[in-house]
Amino acid sequence: ANVFVAARPPGHHAEKTTAMGFCLFNTAAIAARHAQKKHQAERVAIVDWDVHHGNGTQDIFWDDPSVLYCSTHQMPLYPGTGAKS
């Protein structure tokens, strides 16, 4: 099954163990895990189109090959992450 979700707010600054940038929960990460656990999604792609880099979402899925995280954002802005290097 293929699914597309457009969601606000993404909560994309909340990291694994830390609330950040007015984000208490990373709703994008919660939705991705829900799709995997409840709907047996093998792979999930998160496309984050926002002026700020979604540092929390990247942090959560950095070592998880089953989730592709793509971010378009302006640099240099809060939180100061997401540069090419």
DRENTORKOL-3810 file (N, C-alpha, C; in nm, 4 decimals):
REM DRENTORKOL-3810
@n.u->0.0845; n.v->-0.1189; n.w->0.0000; ca.u->0.0000; ca.v->0.0000; ca.w->0.0000; c.u->0.0878; c.v->0.1236; c.w->0.0000
@n.u->0.0473; n.v->0.2227; n.w->-0.0741; ca.u->0.1167; ca.v->0.3506; ca.w->-0.0778; c.u->0.0293; c.v->0.4551; c.w->-0.0106
@n.u->0.0925; n.v->0.5423; n.w->0.0651; ca.u->0.0191; ca.v->0.6444; ca.w->0.1383; c.u->0.0931; c.v->0.7761; c.w->0.1279
@n.u->0.0183; n.v->0.8857; n.w->0.1168; ca.u->0.0758; ca.v->1.0198; ca.w->0.1222; c.u->0.0059; c.v->1.0945; c.w->0.2343
@n.u->0.0841; n.v->1.1605; n.w->0.3186; ca.u->0.0280; ca.v->1.2395; ca.w->0.4278; c.u->0.0918; c.v->1.3775; c.w->0.4260
@n.u->0.0105; n.v->1.4807; n.w->0.4251; ca.u->0.0582; ca.v->1.6181; ca.w->0.4426; c.u->0.0163; c.v->1.6585; c.w->0.5834
@n.u->0.1139; n.v->1.6872; n.w->0.6683; ca.u->0.0817; ca.v->1.7097; ca.w->0.8094; c.u->0.1456; c.v->1.8370; c.w->0.8630
@n.u->0.0704; n.v->1.9072; n.w->0.9456; ca.u->0.1196; ca.v->2.0210; ca.w->1.0207; c.u->0.0680; c.v->2.0078; c.w->1.1625
@n.u->0.1409; n.v->2.0336; n.w->1.2631; ca.u->0.2848; ca.v->2.0616; ca.w->1.2613; c.u->0.3646; c.v->1.9320; c.w->1.2550
@n.u->0.4830; n.v->1.9373; n.w->1.1960; ca.u->0.5629; ca.v->1.8158; ca.w->1.1839; c.u->0.6308; c.v->1.7743; c.w->1.3141
@n.u->0.6543; n.v->1.8701; n.w->1.4028; ca.u->0.7274; ca.v->1.8387; ca.w->1.5253; c.u->0.8713; c.v->1.8024; c.w->1.4974
@n.u->0.9225; n.v->1.8473; n.w->1.3836; ca.u->1.0507; ca.v->1.7989; ca.w->1.3323; c.u->1.1744; c.v->1.8432; c.w->1.4093
@n.u->1.1594; n.v->1.9261; n.w->1.5103; ca.u->1.2757; ca.v->1.9626; ca.w->1.5927; c.u->1.2903; c.v->1.8725; c.w->1.7155
@n.u->1.1854; n.v->1.8028; n.w->1.7544; ca.u->1.1928; ca.v->1.7133; ca.w->1.8705; c.u->1.2823; c.v->1.5946; c.w->1.8366
@n.u->1.3847; n.v->1.5744; n.w->1.9189; ca.u->1.4791; ca.v->1.4648; ca.w->1.8969; c.u->1.4351; c.v->1.3410; c.w->1.9748
@n.u->1.5176; n.v->1.2374; n.w->1.9736; ca.u->1.4831; ca.v->1.1110; ca.w->2.0400; c.u->1.4451; c.v->1.1310; c.w->2.1862
@n.u->1.5236; n.v->1.2104; n.w->2.2572; ca.u->1.5027; ca.v->1.2259; ca.w->2.4014; c.u->1.4875; c.v->1.3711; c.w->2.4450
@n.u->1.4780; n.v->1.4643; n.w->2.3496; ca.u->1.4785; ca.v->1.6058; ca.w->2.3847; c.u->1.3728; c.v->1.6834; c.w->2.3074
@n.u->1.2897; n.v->1.7584; n.w->2.3793; ca.u->1.1998; ca.v->1.8537; ca.w->2.3143; c.u->1.2847; c.v->1.9719; c.w->2.2695
@n.u->1.2511; n.v->2.0298; n.w->2.1555; ca.u->1.3340; ca.v->2.1375; ca.w->2.1013; c.u->1.2509; c.v->2.2194; c.w->2.0034
@n.u->1.2804; n.v->2.3472; n.w->1.9919; ca.u->1.2172; ca.v->2.4314; ca.w->1.8913; c.u->1.0659; c.v->2.4314; c.w->1.8971
@n.u->1.0095; n.v->2.4404; n.w->2.0169; ca.u->0.8650; ca.v->2.4394; ca.w->2.0397; c.u->0.7994; c.v->2.3070; c.w->2.0004
@n.u->0.8776; n.v->2.2008; n.w->1.9848; ca.u->0.8252; ca.v->2.0690; ca.w->1.9478; c.u->0.8426; c.v->1.9730; c.w->2.0651
@n.u->0.7319; n.v->1.9245; n.w->2.1192; ca.u->0.7380; ca.v->1.8265; ca.w->2.2277; c.u->0.7468; c.v->1.6849; c.w->2.1737
@n.u->0.6733; n.v->1.6577; n.w->2.0664; ca.u->0.6705; ca.v->1.5257; ca.w->2.0036; c.u->0.7025; c.v->1.5405; c.w->1.8558
@n.u->0.7725; n.v->1.4447; n.w->1.8013; ca.u->0.8039; ca.v->1.4459; ca.w->1.6590; c.u->0.6940; c.v->1.3679; c.w->1.5871
@n.u->0.5908; n.v->1.4400; n.w->1.5450; ca.u->0.4750; ca.v->1.3742; ca.w->1.4859; c.u->0.5086; c.v->1.3041; c.w->1.3544
@n.u->0.6057; n.v->1.3551; n.w->1.2801; ca.u->0.6477; ca.v->1.2876; ca.w->1.1566; c.u->0.7082; c.v->1.1513; c.w->1.1893
@n.u->0.7905; n.v->1.1459; n.w->1.2925; ca.u->0.8523; ca.v->1.0191; ca.w->1.3332; c.u->0.7479; c.v->0.9226; c.w->1.3892
@n.u->0.6549; n.v->0.9745; n.w->1.4660; ca.u->0.5487; ca.v->0.8898; ca.w->1.5215; c.u->0.4658; c.v->0.8295; c.w->1.4084
@n.u->0.4318; n.v->0.9097; n.w->1.3091; ca.u->0.3523; ca.v->0.8602; ca.w->1.1957; c.u->0.4290; c.v->0.7551; c.w->1.1158
@n.u->0.5585; n.v->0.7770; n.w->1.0961; ca.u->0.6399; ca.v->0.6804; ca.w->1.0217; c.u->0.6450; c.v->0.5464; c.w->1.0943
@n.u->0.6681; n.v->0.5491; n.w->1.2241; ca.u->0.6727; ca.v->0.4251; ca.w->1.3018; c.u->0.5356; c.v->0.3570; c.w->1.3060
@n.u->0.4302; n.v->0.4356; n.w->1.3131; ca.u->0.2949; ca.v->0.3792; ca.w->1.3113; c.u->0.2711; c.v->0.3043; c.w->1.1799
@n.u->0.3115; n.v->0.3651; n.w->1.0695; ca.u->0.2953; ca.v->0.3003; ca.w->0.9385; c.u->0.3717; c.v->0.1685; c.w->0.9329
@n.u->0.4902; n.v->0.1663; n.w->0.9937; ca.u->0.5705; ca.v->0.0442; ca.w->0.9925; c.u->0.5128; c.v->-0.0635; c.w->1.0842
@n.u->0.4720; n.v->-0.0257; n.w->1.2026; ca.u->0.4282; ca.v->-0.1251; ca.w->1.3014; c.u->0.2837; c.v->-0.1715; c.w->1.2815
@n.u->0.1951; n.v->-0.0808; n.w->1.2480; ca.u->0.0525; ca.v->-0.1155; ca.w->1.2369; c.u->0.0101; c.v->-0.1524; c.w->1.0955
@n.u->0.0824; n.v->-0.1025; n.w->0.9959; ca.u->0.0421; ca.v->-0.1246; ca.w->0.8569; c.u->0.1500; c.v->-0.1954; c.w->0.7753
@n.u->0.2516; n.v->-0.2449; n.w->0.8437; ca.u->0.3587; ca.v->-0.3243; ca.w->0.7830; c.u->0.4283; c.v->-0.2538; c.w->0.6661
@n.u->0.4416; n.v->-0.1230; n.w->0.6732; ca.u->0.5162; ca.v->-0.0496; ca.w->0.5706; c.u->0.6635; c.v->-0.0865; c.w->0.5839
@n.u->0.7219; n.v->-0.1382; n.w->0.4784; ca.u->0.8630; ca.v->-0.1769; ca.w->0.4831; c.u->0.9540; c.v->-0.0555; c.w->0.4790
@n.u->0.9155; n.v->0.0416; n.w->0.3989; ca.u->0.9960; ca.v->0.1631; ca.w->0.3841; c.u->0.9048; c.v->0.2848; c.w->0.3942
@n.u->0.9600; n.v->0.3916; n.w->0.4505; ca.u->0.8871; ca.v->0.5174; ca.w->0.4647; c.u->0.9776; c.v->0.6295; c.w->0.4166
@n.u->0.9207; n.v->0.7231; n.w->0.3421; ca.u->0.9936; ca.v->0.8432; ca.w->0.3013; c.u->0.9274; c.v->0.9632; c.w->0.3675
@n.u->1.0094; n.v->1.0456; n.w->0.4307; ca.u->0.9615; ca.v->1.1699; ca.w->0.4913; c.u->1.0250; c.v->1.2842; c.w->0.4136
@n.u->0.9412; n.v->1.3670; n.w->0.3515; ca.u->0.9893; ca.v->1.4842; ca.w->0.2783; c.u->0.9479; c.v->1.6059; c.w->0.3593
@n.u->1.0468; n.v->1.6746; n.w->0.4127; ca.u->1.0254; ca.v->1.7875; ca.w->0.5026; c.u->1.0523; c.v->1.9160; c.w->0.4250
@n.u->0.9466; n.v->1.9883; n.w->0.3928; ca.u->0.9573; ca.v->2.1123; ca.w->0.3168; c.u->0.9217; c.v->2.2264; c.w->0.4102
@n.u->1.0237; n.v->2.2893; n.w->0.4644; ca.u->1.0053; ca.v->2.3913; ca.w->0.5672; c.u->1.1253; c.v->2.4848; c.w->0.5616
@n.u->1.1116; n.v->2.6044; n.w->0.6132; ca.u->1.2237; ca.v->2.6978; ca.w->0.6137; c.u->1.3346; c.v->2.6521; c.w->0.7094
@n.u->1.2998; n.v->2.5713; n.w->0.8091; ca.u->1.3972; ca.v->2.5212; ca.w->0.9067; c.u->1.4280; c.v->2.3736; c.w->0.8829
@n.u->1.5524; n.v->2.3356; n.w->0.9066; ca.u->1.5923; ca.v->2.1948; ca.w->0.8966; c.u->1.5266; c.v->2.1142; c.w->1.0081
@n.u->1.4749; n.v->1.9980; n.w->0.9746; ca.u->1.4121; ca.v->1.9100; ca.w->1.0736; c.u->1.5157; c.v->1.8243; c.w->1.1436
@n.u->1.5934; n.v->1.8858; n.w->1.2286; ca.u->1.7046; ca.v->1.8179; ca.w->1.2954; c.u->1.6604; c.v->1.6977; c.w->1.3776
@n.u->1.5444; n.v->1.7074; n.w->1.4395; ca.u->1.4974; ca.v->1.5966; ca.w->1.5217; c.u->1.4627; c.v->1.4738; c.w->1.4398
@n.u->1.3942; n.v->1.4945; n.w->1.3279; ca.u->1.3580; ca.v->1.3816; ca.w->1.2422; c.u->1.4834; c.v->1.3165; c.w->1.1860
@n.u->1.5788; n.v->1.3982; n.w->1.1444; ca.u->1.7049; ca.v->1.3424; ca.w->1.0940; c.u->1.7755; c.v->1.2632; c.w->1.2029
@n.u->1.7787; n.v->1.3165; n.w->1.3235; ca.u->1.8441; ca.v->1.2489; ca.w->1.4357; c.u->1.7785; c.v->1.1135; c.w->1.4649
@n.u->1.6481; n.v->1.1099; n.w->1.4647; ca.u->1.5758; ca.v->0.9869; ca.w->1.4982; c.u->1.6024; c.v->0.8764; c.w->1.3975
@n.u->1.6090; n.v->0.9105; n.w->1.2687; ca.u->1.6204; ca.v->0.8085; ca.w->1.1647; c.u->1.7589; c.v->0.7983; c.w->1.1011
@n.u->1.8581; n.v->0.8652; n.w->1.1576; ca.u->1.9925; ca.v->0.8689; ca.w->1.0990; c.u->2.0471; c.v->0.7296; c.w->1.0665
@n.u->2.0314; n.v->0.6355; n.w->1.1555; ca.u->2.0860; ca.v->0.5002; ca.w->1.1380; c.u->1.9802; c.v->0.3978; c.w->1.0966
@n.u->1.8684; n.v->0.4434; n.w->1.0440; ca.u->1.7594; ca.v->0.3526; ca.w->1.0076; c.u->1.7408; c.v->0.3509; c.w->0.8556
@n.u->1.7878; n.v->0.2466; n.w->0.7885; ca.u->1.7765; ca.v->0.2413; ca.w->0.6427; c.u->1.6337; c.v->0.2208; c.w->0.5927
@n.u->1.5391; n.v->0.1931; n.w->0.6812; ca.u->1.4005; ca.v->0.1740; ca.w->0.6380; c.u->1.3249; c.v->0.3059; c.w->0.6250
@n.u->1.3875; n.v->0.4168; n.w->0.6696; ca.u->1.3238; ca.v->0.5484; ca.w->0.6603; c.u->1.4171; c.v->0.6436; c.w->0.5870
@n.u->1.3661; n.v->0.7014; n.w->0.4792; ca.u->1.4393; ca.v->0.8025; ca.w->0.4031; c.u->1.3905; c.v->0.9385; c.w->0.4483
@n.u->1.4822; n.v->1.0232; n.w->0.4945; ca.u->1.4463; ca.v->1.1586; ca.w->0.5364; c.u->1.5091; c.v->1.2582; c.w->0.4402
@n.u->1.4270; n.v->1.3419; n.w->0.3788; ca.u->1.4740; ca.v->1.4467; ca.w->0.2871; c.u->1.4241; c.v->1.5803; c.w->0.3392
@n.u->1.5126; n.v->1.6786; n.w->0.3435; ca.u->1.4755; ca.v->1.8098; ca.w->0.3950; c.u->1.5154; c.v->1.9187; c.w->0.2965
@n.u->1.4227; n.v->2.0094; n.w->0.2695; ca.u->1.4554; ca.v->2.1327; ca.w->0.1986; c.u->1.4391; c.v->2.2442; c.w->0.3003
@n.u->1.5408; n.v->2.3263; n.w->0.3149; ca.u->1.5367; ca.v->2.4307; ca.w->0.4166; c.u->1.6348; c.v->2.5413; c.w->0.3802
@n.u->1.6174; n.v->2.6546; n.w->0.4434; ca.u->1.7047; ca.v->2.7693; ca.w->0.4209; c.u->1.8205; c.v->2.7642; c.w->0.5193
@n.u->1.9379; n.v->2.7991; n.w->0.4722; ca.u->2.0559; ca.v->2.8049; ca.w->0.5593; c.u->2.1128; c.v->2.9453; c.w->0.5548
@n.u->2.1681; n.v->2.9974; n.w->0.6577; ca.u->2.1749; ca.v->2.9423; ca.w->0.7932; c.u->2.0596; c.v->2.9959; c.w->0.8773
@n.u->1.9742; n.v->2.9124; n.w->0.9196; ca.u->1.8645; ca.v->2.9477; ca.w->1.0101; c.u->1.8590; c.v->2.8450; c.w->1.1229
@n.u->1.7734; n.v->2.8722; n.w->1.2208; ca.u->1.7524; ca.v->2.7784; ca.w->1.3305; c.u->1.7191; c.v->2.6418; c.w->1.2727
@n.u->1.7713; n.v->2.5368; n.w->1.3230; ca.u->1.8557; ca.v->2.5181; ca.w->1.4402; c.u->2.0055; c.v->2.5182; c.w->1.4092
@n.u->2.0423; n.v->2.5563; n.w->1.2866; ca.u->2.1846; ca.v->2.5616; ca.w->1.2507; c.u->2.2392; c.v->2.4286; c.w->1.2030
@n.u->2.1520; n.v->2.3332; n.w->1.1750; ca.u->2.1938; ca.v->2.2022; ca.w->1.1250; c.u->2.1455; c.v->2.1866; c.w->0.9817
@n.u->2.1872; n.v->2.0794; n.w->0.9175; ca.u->2.1389; ca.v->2.0500; ca.w->0.7839; c.u->2.2253; c.v->2.1016; c.w->0.6713
@n.u->2.3501; n.v->2.1388; n.w->0.7021; ca.u->2.4420; ca.v->2.1835; ca.w->0.5975; c.u->2.4907; c.v->2.0634; c.w->0.5169
@n.u->2.5456; n.v->2.0879; n.w->0.4000; ca.u->2.5953; ca.v->1.9801; ca.w->0.3143; c.u->2.6959; c.v->1.8916; c.w->0.3860
@n.u->2.7808; n.v->1.9507; n.w->0.4665; ca.u->2.8839; ca.v->1.8725; ca.w->0.5356; c.u->2.8214; c.v->1.7981; c.w->0.6512
END
